[in-house]
Amino acid sequence: MLRRAGDPLHAIRYPTSPSGEPEQHAVNLLDPHLLWPIAGAIAAGFVIGGEREYRASPAGLRTHILVSLSCCLLMLSAVHQMAWLNDAPQEVVRIDPVRMAHGILTGIGFLCGGVIFREGFNVRGLTTAASLWTTATLGMLFGIGFYQLAIFGAAATLLVLAAVTITEKRAPKRRVAHISATFRREEAVTMTVFAAMLTSARLSAISIDQRLEGANLEFSAIVNGYSEENAEALAAKWTADPSLAAFEIRPQQG
């Protein structure tokens, strides 16, 4: 392989024979233009995956490293097509890493969908899916030799993920909970009475559903204004209420 100083990775020129066809040659695996992209992709996957591993996300350290490394290797193979298509005439080969990038992102979309799952009323794994998508992007950037953009992207991604702790503590947000209560049918509790119980605990009902099953009347509500203090006060009040057969207070996870 020949490469002039200052040329980007995709500008590597392969020697040709007098007939114009590329010469037979083996890829040098110790070439720094192959080693540095791979090392950078592994480092980016390690840093981002380490943060996700620390937060016990569905996809952790090894997953992020493998995603970044595989994307980098695929882009390197696309950039260095002349190294493994040396039997084809040079005028026929068209190096187009964009096509490889499209295929990678399509596959990563299926992988990201696998880490998103529903847990009750909560949807979890969205941040991990986004981090996998970003890690794949960083691996592709390292693969095509955009080192500065890849390093900046890795640092920005880590900063965004690390800032979650700060925003969760200081940023104002609306806390929602799902509350259900089962009353004995002979108590004749109405929806208005149930809403008043929630209001007395400083909880505002967004919606209330009711269901009659056998000898029990069940109310379920989505409430706003949830806090641990309000939930404990309501739980203590309902525990001492003999008309209640069962209740559940479940906060919605962010």
LINHUMO-V106410 format. One record per run of one state. SS is the DSSP state (helix for helix, strand for strand, loop for the rest). FROM is the first residue (numbers start at 1). TO is the last residue. If there is no record, write none. Layout:
SS;FROM;TO
SS;FROM;TO
This chain:
loop;1;1
strand;2;2
loop;3;8
helix;9;11
loop;12;12
strand;13;13
loop;14;15
strand;16;16
loop;17;21
strand;22;22
loop;23;31
helix;32;54
loop;55;60
helix;61;79
loop;80;80
helix;81;84
loop;85;96
helix;97;114
loop;115;116
strand;117;119
loop;120;121
strand;122;124
loop;125;125
helix;126;144
loop;145;146
helix;147;162
loop;163;163
helix;164;170
loop;171;175
strand;176;184
helix;185;187
loop;188;190
helix;191;200
loop;201;203
strand;204;213
loop;214;215
strand;216;224
loop;225;227
helix;228;239
loop;240;243
strand;244;251
loop;252;254
